[in-house]
């Protein structure tokens, strides 16, 4: 199991951070205030919440760097942004005043990523700090730093959410409260779960096969009769398997957004998985 950890950090490290800021729709300003137009009318609030945004690129020192394929962000109506910078997950609270966005403290995972993705995230971190100016043109959003560095994003049509039952889910990371650990080594790509229409649950923990029962009630899963094969595996893989078995014990809540499944058990232990295309 990868020992990369996730802790609460300073200004959020991703395009998400800035986007989150955008999400907090600013309250209407009084006519004639600093946010009023030259004709005395009030400028409309930025309409970015409830939208799935794809990070297209970041431009630093005049050099445009394309974003990883999975770099996305979504902001809810409460001013909370969540997303993926191509490898790491993030979350942050944001504030917006007029067209100025100020990035607040956020949380981001620190999973070991490919070098090109890690470099992109570093550029995002450099750009998403302090105040930024936001501009929306049609379905495109541009965030600009005082020095001229920019982030380009575009609105994307969300895919239909994958179905919990009948879908093969590949486990990508484990969570324990504010700490996230990527599934790596021999377990990477092998840890998978399938929830059947008949109430069964099966799959692979990274080395050993797992089977049992899973009752679905609303957004809650209740696991029972969980059993595994007894194959002796490398210590890091066994650590992953033990962590997964703790999650598949008793009740856990689940959430699906497009092709991502988040499963959280008692005590904040959980996992994040991605639907495998058939």
Secondary structure, 3 states (H helix, E strand, C coil): CCCCCCEEEEECCCHHHHHHHHHCCCCCCCCCCCCECCCCCECCCCCCCCCEEEEEEEEECCEEEECCCCEEEEECCCCEEEEEECCCEEEEEEEEECCEEEEEEEEECCCCCCHHHHHHHHHHHHHCCCEEEEEEECCEEEEEECCCCEEEEEEECCCCCCCCECCEEEEEEEEECCEEEECCHHHCCCCEEEECCCCEEEEECCCCEEEEEEEEECCEEEEEEEEECCCCCCHHHHHHHHHHHHHCCEEEEEEEECCEEEEEEHHHEEEEEEECCC
